[in-house]
Amino acid sequence: MDSSHALSFDEAEFQLLFEQAGLTDTPEPNPQRVEKVIERSLHEKAIKDTASFVFQGFPAVLMGFMAVAANAVGEKDADYRA
């Protein structure tokens, strides 16, 4: 990035901007909202993990069934006892 086009702000300018916008007070955290966000993120993670397991595992299972149906599992001349 070209430093001649970069904006130069110092912390005092940022503080002034926040004061002019009325954003100097930090809001109190809402425990119910935090709990909802955590619950939703855990739910979305479970959905993602389940979907990835189904859609990544299903083709492998289908290929296994196809191999059994086509009698293509292993070789006929292979001796597995040795």
All heavy atoms as an XYZ file, in Angstrom:
635
protein
N       0.847     -1.187      0.000
C       0.000      0.000      0.000
C       0.881      1.235      0.000
O       1.873      1.312      0.712
C      -0.904     -0.036      1.222
C      -1.843      1.115      1.305
S      -2.961      0.874      2.705
C      -3.546      2.503      2.860
N       0.518      2.201     -0.785
C       1.273      3.436     -0.885
C       1.010      4.270      0.367
O      -0.120      4.653      0.664
C       0.842      4.183     -2.151
C       1.720      5.382     -2.428
O       2.770      5.513     -1.772
O       1.349      6.179     -3.304
N       2.072      4.581      1.106
C       1.903      5.295      2.375
C       1.500      6.755      2.169
O       0.993      7.387      3.084
C       3.184      5.212      3.193
O       4.231      5.832      2.480
N       1.710      7.302      0.969
C       1.314      8.693      0.746
C      -0.203      8.839      0.669
O      -0.743      9.911      0.914
C       1.954      9.234     -0.536
O       1.477      8.511     -1.662
N      -0.915      7.741      0.329
C      -2.376      7.783      0.252
C      -3.042      7.263      1.523
O      -4.260      7.259      1.625
C      -2.873      6.964     -0.939
C      -2.480      7.566     -2.252
N      -1.405      7.120     -2.962
C      -3.012      8.589     -2.967
C      -1.286      7.828     -4.067
N      -2.249      8.735     -4.096
N      -2.267      6.804      2.473
C      -2.818      6.260      3.707
C      -3.346      7.392      4.584
O      -2.781      8.480      4.634
C      -1.753      5.472      4.461
N      -4.447      7.110      5.266
C      -5.000      8.093      6.183
C      -4.205      8.056      7.480
O      -3.856      6.992      7.974
C      -6.462      7.773      6.477
C      -7.425      7.911      5.305
C      -8.810      7.458      5.723
C      -7.483      9.353      4.847
N      -3.923      9.208      8.012
C      -3.196      9.256      9.276
C      -4.141      9.774     10.356
O      -4.516     10.941     10.359
C      -1.966     10.147      9.158
O      -2.353     11.469      8.878
N      -4.567      8.873     11.221
C      -5.408      9.226     12.357
C      -4.635      8.887     13.616
O      -3.977      7.857     13.696
C      -6.711      8.405     12.376
C      -7.729      8.883     11.387
C      -8.032      8.137     10.271
C      -8.411     10.064     11.589
C      -8.985      8.563      9.360
C      -9.368     10.499     10.692
C      -9.650      9.752      9.578
N      -4.733      9.748     14.574
C      -4.178      9.374     15.862
C      -5.329      9.070     16.816
O      -6.497      9.233     16.479
C      -3.244     10.450     16.421
C      -3.940     11.779     16.647
O      -5.135     11.884     16.328
O      -3.286     12.701     17.148
N      -4.996      8.612     17.992
C      -6.021      8.159     18.925
C      -6.942      9.298     19.361
O      -8.133      9.096     19.595
C      -5.356      7.524     20.144
C      -6.310      6.707     20.962
C      -5.600      5.852     21.980
O      -4.466      5.417     21.716
O      -6.193      5.628     23.035
N      -6.432     10.497     19.450
C      -7.253     11.637     19.855
C      -8.328     11.937     18.817
O      -9.463     12.276     19.159
C      -6.372     12.857     20.076
N      -7.976     11.788     17.537
C      -8.978     12.011     16.485
C     -10.083     10.959     16.547
O     -11.253     11.271     16.364
C      -8.306     11.998     15.116
C      -7.454     13.220     14.833
C      -6.819     13.156     13.468
O      -7.455     13.640     12.508
O      -5.704     12.612     13.373
N      -9.690      9.707     16.796
C     -10.699      8.660     16.940
C     -11.601      8.934     18.133
O     -12.825      8.776     18.050
C     -10.040      7.281     17.112
C      -9.606      6.659     15.819
C      -8.285      6.299     15.630
C     -10.511      6.427     14.797
C      -7.880      5.720     14.448
C     -10.112      5.851     13.609
C      -8.799      5.492     13.433
N     -11.016      9.340     19.245
C     -11.806      9.645     20.437
C     -12.776     10.781     20.158
O     -13.929     10.726     20.557
C     -10.868     10.003     21.602
C     -11.564     10.199     22.924
C     -12.195      8.926     23.435
O     -11.750      7.835     23.127
N     -13.240      9.074     24.214
N     -12.330     11.795     19.430
C     -13.200     12.919     19.072
C     -14.353     12.459     18.191
O     -15.501     12.859     18.390
C     -12.395     14.016     18.375
C     -13.180     15.256     17.942
C     -13.750     15.982     19.151
C     -12.314     16.181     17.124
N     -14.069     11.598     17.222
C     -15.125     11.064     16.352
C     -16.158     10.276     17.145
O     -17.370     10.423     16.934
C     -14.520     10.189     15.253
C     -13.781     10.904     14.140
C     -13.111      9.893     13.223
C     -14.729     11.780     13.350
N     -15.696      9.446     18.073
C     -16.629      8.672     18.898
C     -17.453      9.572     19.808
O     -18.645      9.325     20.018
C     -15.874      7.628     19.731
C     -15.493      6.410     18.938
C     -14.152      6.109     18.721
C     -16.453      5.555     18.423
C     -13.792      4.984     18.004
C     -16.107      4.432     17.699
C     -14.771      4.144     17.485
N     -16.832     10.613     20.338
C     -17.573     11.551     21.188
C     -18.637     12.287     20.395
O     -19.754     12.484     20.868
C     -16.610     12.539     21.846
C     -15.797     11.944     22.964
C     -14.770     12.923     23.506
O     -14.717     14.077     23.048
O     -13.997     12.508     24.404
N     -18.311     12.694     19.173
C     -19.280     13.396     18.339
C     -20.445     12.480     17.953
O     -21.574     12.927     17.793
C     -18.601     13.930     17.077
C     -17.671     15.088     17.343
C     -16.895     15.494     16.104
O     -16.871     14.777     15.104
N     -16.241     16.646     16.185
N     -20.184     11.204     17.818
C     -21.236     10.257     17.461
C     -22.003      9.774     18.682
O     -23.011      9.077     18.548
C     -20.639      9.059     16.728
N     -21.556     10.138     19.880
C     -22.233      9.717     21.097
C     -21.945      8.265     21.460
O     -22.789      7.605     22.069
N     -20.784      7.788     21.099
C     -20.433      6.391     21.354
C     -19.307      6.255     22.375
O     -18.472      5.354     22.285
C     -20.008      5.716     20.044
C     -21.046      5.694     18.930
C     -20.448      5.181     17.640
C     -22.224      4.834     19.343
N     -19.294      7.113     23.373
C     -18.213      7.055     24.354
C     -18.496      6.040     25.451
O     -17.561      5.499     26.039
C     -17.983      8.433     24.988
O     -19.218      8.902     25.544
C     -17.457      9.413     23.969
N     -19.754      5.800     25.773
C     -20.094      4.849     26.824
C     -20.142      3.444     26.255
O     -20.744      3.205     25.207
C     -21.451      5.186     27.451
C     -21.442      6.536     28.135
O     -20.357      6.936     28.598
O     -22.508      7.174     28.189
N     -19.507      2.515     26.951
C     -19.573      1.124     26.510
C     -20.854      0.501     27.061
O     -21.170      0.664     28.245
C     -18.364      0.317     27.012
O     -18.299      0.423     28.423
C     -17.076      0.812     26.393
N     -21.614     -0.177     26.225
C     -22.874     -0.760     26.696
C     -22.616     -1.956     27.620
O     -21.598     -2.625     27.521
C     -23.561     -1.205     25.410
C     -22.461     -1.381     24.429
C     -21.389     -0.411     24.808
N     -23.544     -2.177     28.519
C     -23.455     -3.318     29.425
C     -23.782     -4.595     28.653
O     -24.696     -4.614     27.829
C     -24.450     -3.160     30.579
C     -24.099     -2.063     31.532
C     -22.821     -2.358     32.293
O     -22.617     -3.529     32.685
O     -22.032     -1.428     32.493
N     -23.021     -5.660     28.874
C     -23.326     -6.910     28.175
C     -24.647     -7.503     28.663
O     -24.963     -7.457     29.850
C     -22.152     -7.827     28.519
C     -21.528     -7.234     29.735
C     -21.847     -5.774     29.720
N     -25.402     -8.047     27.734
C     -26.678     -8.663     28.052
C     -26.467    -10.179     28.144
O     -26.221    -10.832     27.133
C     -27.691     -8.320     26.954
C     -29.068     -8.829     27.255
O     -29.268     -9.583     28.198
N     -30.027     -8.417     26.441
N     -26.564    -10.759     29.352
C     -26.274    -12.193     29.499
C     -27.201    -13.090     28.677
O     -26.770    -14.118     28.162
C     -26.442    -12.460     30.987
C     -26.596    -11.157     31.649
C     -26.873    -10.127     30.613
N     -28.467    -12.702     28.541
C     -29.389    -13.526     27.747
C     -28.990    -13.519     26.273
O     -29.052    -14.545     25.606
C     -30.838    -13.043     27.895
C     -31.453    -13.364     29.220
C     -31.685    -12.120     30.048
O     -31.443    -11.006     29.590
N     -32.131    -12.305     31.281
N     -28.570    -12.378     25.783
C     -28.148    -12.291     24.377
C     -26.868    -13.100     24.154
O     -26.730    -13.801     23.150
C     -27.921    -10.837     23.988
C     -27.570    -10.679     22.538
C     -27.707     -9.230     22.100
N     -27.481     -9.151     20.676
C     -26.453     -8.520     20.122
N     -25.571     -7.908     20.882
N     -26.310     -8.495     18.826
N     -25.939    -13.018     25.103
C     -24.704    -13.791     24.996
C     -25.024    -15.278     24.982
O     -24.471    -16.047     24.189
C     -23.747    -13.432     26.160
C     -22.561    -14.375     26.204
C     -23.283    -11.992     26.038
N     -25.939    -15.709     25.855
C     -26.339    -17.113     25.912
C     -26.984    -17.561     24.598
O     -26.712    -18.658     24.109
C     -27.308    -17.324     27.080
C     -27.634    -18.766     27.356
C     -26.437    -19.566     27.817
O     -25.566    -19.011     28.503
O     -26.373    -20.760     27.469
N     -27.818    -16.696     24.007
C     -28.446    -17.022     22.722
C     -27.404    -17.176     21.613
O     -27.495    -18.073     20.780
C     -29.451    -15.948     22.320
C     -30.787    -16.057     22.967
C     -31.711    -14.985     22.405
C     -33.097    -15.117     22.921
N     -33.987    -14.080     22.386
N     -26.416    -16.280     21.605
C     -25.370    -16.341     20.581
C     -24.559    -17.622     20.731
O     -24.261    -18.305     19.747
C     -24.466    -15.087     20.657
C     -23.234    -15.251     19.799
C     -25.244    -13.849     20.252
N     -24.220    -17.982     21.958
C     -23.464    -19.217     22.196
C     -24.280    -20.429     21.777
O     -23.775    -21.337     21.111
C     -23.040    -19.302     23.677
C     -22.004    -18.245     23.990
C     -22.523    -20.697     24.010
C     -21.685    -18.116     25.464
N     -25.557    -20.448     22.153
C     -26.419    -21.577     21.791
C     -26.558    -21.705     20.281
O     -26.490    -22.805     19.729
C     -27.790    -21.381     22.437
C     -28.743    -22.534     22.214
C     -30.076    -22.311     22.908
O     -30.110    -21.615     23.935
O     -31.077    -22.836     22.403
N     -26.726    -20.580     19.613
C     -26.865    -20.619     18.156
C     -25.573    -21.088     17.483
O     -25.604    -21.856     16.529
C     -27.260    -19.246     17.628
C     -27.488    -19.248     16.152
C     -28.036    -17.951     15.662
N     -28.217    -18.010     14.235
C     -28.776    -17.083     13.527
N     -29.238    -16.000     14.110
N     -28.886    -17.204     12.233
N     -24.438    -20.635     17.986
C     -23.171    -21.055     17.380
C     -22.935    -22.545     17.587
O     -22.440    -23.227     16.686
C     -22.010    -20.242     17.940
O     -21.790    -20.549     19.294
N     -23.290    -23.081     18.750
C     -23.158    -24.519     18.982
C     -24.104    -25.308     18.073
O     -23.740    -26.363     17.545
C     -23.423    -24.849     20.446
C     -22.368    -24.362     21.438
C     -22.819    -24.625     22.875
C     -21.035    -25.040     21.169
N     -25.309    -24.786     17.881
C     -26.275    -25.442     16.995
C     -25.765    -25.445     15.549
O     -25.831    -26.474     14.857
C     -27.620    -24.722     17.097
C     -28.677    -25.265     16.201
N     -29.117    -26.566     16.261
C     -29.386    -24.690     15.208
C     -30.048    -26.758     15.341
N     -30.220    -25.634     14.697
N     -25.251    -24.310     15.102
C     -24.723    -24.233     13.735
C     -23.519    -25.150     13.552
O     -23.352    -25.764     12.500
C     -24.363    -22.792     13.391
C     -25.571    -21.913     13.183
C     -25.214    -20.474     12.901
O     -24.002    -20.135     12.869
O     -26.135    -19.670     12.722
N     -22.678    -25.264     14.574
C     -21.522    -26.162     14.502
C     -21.973    -27.613     14.398
O     -21.415    -28.395     13.612
C     -20.631    -25.973     15.719
C     -19.366    -26.814     15.687
C     -18.545    -26.573     16.942
C     -17.255    -27.327     16.954
N     -17.338    -28.735     16.786
N     -22.999    -27.988     15.160
C     -23.518    -29.353     15.088
C     -24.110    -29.640     13.711
O     -23.889    -30.721     13.151
C     -24.570    -29.571     16.175
N     -24.832    -28.688     13.150
C     -25.407    -28.863     11.816
C     -24.297    -29.000     10.783
O     -24.345    -29.871      9.903
C     -26.326    -27.671     11.459
C     -27.548    -27.651     12.374
C     -26.746    -27.711     10.003
C     -28.502    -28.795     12.175
N     -23.259    -28.169     10.886
C     -22.146    -28.225      9.930
C     -21.420    -29.560     10.019
O     -21.124    -30.186      8.995
C     -21.171    -27.087     10.195
C     -19.965    -27.068      9.258
C     -18.905    -26.096      9.711
C     -18.118    -26.579     10.857
N     -17.040    -27.490     10.624
N     -21.147    -30.013     11.232
C     -20.449    -31.281     11.403
C     -21.282    -32.454     10.892
O     -20.756    -33.366     10.253
C     -20.084    -31.497     12.870
C     -18.991    -30.562     13.345
O     -18.304    -29.978     12.477
O     -18.824    -30.418     14.571
N     -22.571    -32.428     11.159
C     -23.448    -33.501     10.689
C     -23.528    -33.508      9.173
O     -23.430    -34.564      8.540
C     -24.857    -33.339     11.288
O     -24.751    -33.341     12.715
C     -25.779    -34.452     10.840
N     -23.686    -32.349      8.577
C     -23.776    -32.267      7.120
C     -22.479    -32.702      6.456
O     -22.502    -33.448      5.460
C     -24.135    -30.848      6.691
N     -21.347    -32.288      7.001
C     -20.082    -32.696      6.392
C     -19.876    -34.197      6.548
O     -19.365    -34.853      5.643
C     -18.916    -31.917      6.985
O     -18.731    -32.243      8.337
N     -20.280    -34.783      7.672
C     -20.151    -36.225      7.859
C     -21.020    -36.972      6.850
O     -20.566    -37.931      6.218
C     -20.558    -36.609      9.281
C     -20.620    -38.087      9.507
C     -19.455    -38.822      9.647
C     -21.828    -38.741      9.567
C     -19.501    -40.182      9.846
C     -21.890    -40.106      9.766
C     -20.716    -40.829      9.910
N     -22.250    -36.515      6.679
C     -23.165    -37.201      5.755
C     -22.682    -37.067      4.320
O     -22.597    -38.058      3.587
C     -24.599    -36.647      5.902
C     -25.495    -37.118      4.773
C     -25.180    -37.065      7.245
N     -22.339    -35.863      3.902
C     -22.006    -35.652      2.499
C     -20.599    -36.114      2.136
O     -20.320    -36.381      0.978
C     -22.209    -34.192      2.106
C     -23.660    -33.814      2.071
C     -24.177    -32.891      2.956
C     -24.517    -34.410      1.170
C     -25.506    -32.548      2.933
C     -25.858    -34.082      1.134
C     -26.357    -33.153      2.023
N     -19.706    -36.221      3.120
C     -18.385    -36.759      2.823
C     -18.344    -38.271      3.017
O     -17.581    -38.960      2.352
C     -17.322    -36.091      3.697
C     -17.086    -34.659      3.313
C     -16.072    -33.972      4.217
O     -15.590    -34.554      5.182
N     -15.769    -32.725      3.915
N     -19.163    -38.812      3.906
C     -19.168    -40.240      4.157
C     -20.070    -41.017      3.217
O     -19.814    -42.186      2.910
N     -21.128    -40.400      2.737
C     -22.093    -41.091      1.886
C     -21.484    -41.604      0.585
O     -21.741    -42.747      0.208
C     -23.293    -40.174      1.600
C     -24.388    -40.846      0.839
C     -25.184    -41.798      1.452
C     -24.612    -40.538     -0.485
C     -26.198    -42.425      0.753
C     -25.624    -41.154     -1.194
C     -26.413    -42.106     -0.567
N     -20.664    -40.834     -0.127
C     -20.061    -41.372     -1.350
C     -19.177    -42.589     -1.096
O     -19.169    -43.530     -1.891
C     -19.240    -40.208     -1.904
C     -19.890    -38.994     -1.353
C     -20.391    -39.395     -0.001
N     -18.456    -42.612      0.007
C     -17.605    -43.764      0.316
C     -18.451    -45.001      0.576
O     -18.127    -46.103      0.100
C     -16.726    -43.455      1.519
N     -19.544    -44.841      1.293
C     -20.443    -45.965      1.557
C     -21.078    -46.438      0.260
O     -21.163    -47.648      0.000
C     -21.533    -45.563      2.579
C     -22.605    -46.627      2.695
C     -20.901    -45.286      3.930
N     -21.497    -45.521     -0.577
C     -22.107    -45.878     -1.856
C     -21.118    -46.621     -2.744
O     -21.484    -47.628     -3.372
C     -22.605    -44.610     -2.559
C     -23.460    -44.804     -3.793
C     -24.717    -45.568     -3.451
C     -23.814    -43.467     -4.394
N     -19.868    -46.179     -2.767
C     -18.852    -46.875     -3.567
C     -18.592    -48.276     -3.005
O     -18.372    -49.221     -3.762
C     -17.554    -46.066     -3.604
C     -17.659    -44.780     -4.402
S     -18.159    -45.026     -6.108
C     -16.751    -45.881     -6.746
N     -18.628    -48.439     -1.699
C     -18.473    -49.757     -1.092
C     -19.594    -50.695     -1.474
O     -19.365    -51.865     -1.825
N     -20.834    -50.202     -1.450
C     -21.974    -51.030     -1.875
C     -21.873    -51.394     -3.348
O     -22.186    -52.519     -3.742
C     -23.300    -50.313     -1.596
C     -23.708    -50.320     -0.156
C     -24.401    -49.246      0.381
C     -23.416    -51.389      0.674
C     -24.799    -49.251      1.706
C     -23.802    -51.406      2.001
C     -24.498    -50.329      2.519
N     -21.441    -50.437     -4.160
C     -21.295    -50.710     -5.595
C     -20.211    -51.765     -5.835
O     -20.363    -52.632     -6.697
C     -20.947    -49.428     -6.351
C     -22.035    -48.382     -6.324
S     -23.425    -48.783     -7.357
C     -22.702    -48.530     -8.945
N     -19.124    -51.709     -5.077
C     -18.048    -52.691     -5.232
C     -18.529    -54.080     -4.837
O     -18.220    -55.077     -5.506
C     -16.843    -52.281     -4.393
N     -19.311    -54.174     -3.774
C     -19.851    -55.472     -3.355
C     -20.838    -55.981     -4.387
O     -20.831    -57.168     -4.750
C     -20.496    -55.364     -1.955
C     -21.288    -56.615     -1.624
C     -19.435    -55.115     -0.899
N     -21.702    -55.108     -4.890
C     -22.704    -55.520     -5.874
C     -22.051    -55.976     -7.177
O     -22.554    -56.885     -7.841
C     -23.679    -54.372     -6.135
N     -20.940    -55.371     -7.541
C     -20.272    -55.725     -8.795
C     -19.228    -56.820     -8.583
O     -18.514    -57.172     -9.519
C     -19.614    -54.485     -9.387
N     -19.144    -57.344     -7.360
C     -18.167    -58.379     -7.018
C     -16.756    -57.907     -7.340
O     -15.938    -58.649     -7.875
C     -18.486    -59.697     -7.717
C     -17.794    -60.872     -7.062
O     -17.313    -60.746     -5.939
N     -17.747    -61.988     -7.747
N     -16.470    -56.670     -7.039
C     -15.170    -56.086     -7.337
C     -14.346    -55.879     -6.075
O     -13.392    -55.118     -6.071
C     -15.362    -54.754     -8.049
N     -14.715    -56.558     -4.984
C     -13.980    -56.411     -3.735
C     -12.830    -57.403     -3.760
O     -13.022    -58.611     -3.775
C     -14.887    -56.674     -2.522
C     -14.099    -56.566     -1.240
C     -16.047    -55.718     -2.526
N     -11.625    -56.901     -3.805
C     -10.450    -57.757     -3.819
C     -10.274    -58.459     -5.158
O     -11.012    -58.232     -6.119
N      -9.276    -59.317     -5.225
C      -8.997    -60.085     -6.431
C      -9.341    -61.545     -6.184
O      -9.202    -62.054     -5.081
C      -7.519    -59.946     -6.808
C      -7.109    -58.533     -7.138
C      -5.628    -58.433     -7.436
O      -4.994    -59.484     -7.717
O      -5.095    -57.324     -7.375
N      -9.776    -62.254     -7.218
C     -10.172    -63.645     -7.071
C      -8.973    -64.538     -6.773
O      -9.087    -65.532     -6.066
C     -10.865    -64.127     -8.338
C     -12.193    -63.466     -8.567
C     -12.852    -63.999     -9.824
C     -14.174    -63.277    -10.030
N     -14.843    -63.721    -11.241
N      -7.796    -64.203     -7.290
C      -6.617    -65.039     -7.116
C      -5.825    -64.703     -5.852
O      -4.839    -65.386     -5.574
C      -5.707    -64.903     -8.335
C      -6.391    -65.360     -9.611
O      -7.304    -66.214     -9.496
O      -6.023    -64.882    -10.688
N      -6.217    -63.700     -5.127
C      -5.449    -63.292     -3.951
C      -5.681    -64.277     -2.813
O      -6.825    -64.675     -2.535
C      -5.842    -61.890     -3.521
N      -4.624    -64.668     -2.134
C      -4.707    -65.544     -0.991
C      -4.463    -64.698      0.268
O      -3.345    -64.283      0.533
C      -3.667    -66.669     -1.084
C      -3.819    -67.685      0.034
O      -4.864    -67.645      0.727
O      -2.897    -68.496      0.201
N      -5.538    -64.427      0.997
C      -5.458    -63.548      2.149
C      -4.997    -64.270      3.406
O      -4.768    -63.663      4.428
C      -6.808    -62.877      2.413
C      -7.218    -61.938      1.298
C      -8.204    -62.277      0.392
C      -6.575    -60.720      1.141
C      -8.559    -61.432     -0.628
C      -6.922    -59.858      0.125
C      -7.918    -60.223     -0.754
O      -8.255    -59.377     -1.760
N      -4.851    -65.609      3.345
C      -4.423    -66.377      4.515
C      -2.918    -66.295      4.707
O      -2.435    -66.515      5.804
C      -4.833    -67.842      4.350
C      -6.340    -68.023      4.375
C      -6.698    -69.443      4.124
N      -6.405    -69.716      2.700
C      -6.484    -70.919      2.140
N      -6.814    -71.963      2.869
N      -6.228    -71.078      0.867
N      -2.194    -65.966      3.686
C      -0.725    -65.964      3.762
C      -0.197    -64.695      4.358
O      -0.741    -63.687      4.449
C      -0.128    -66.154      2.385
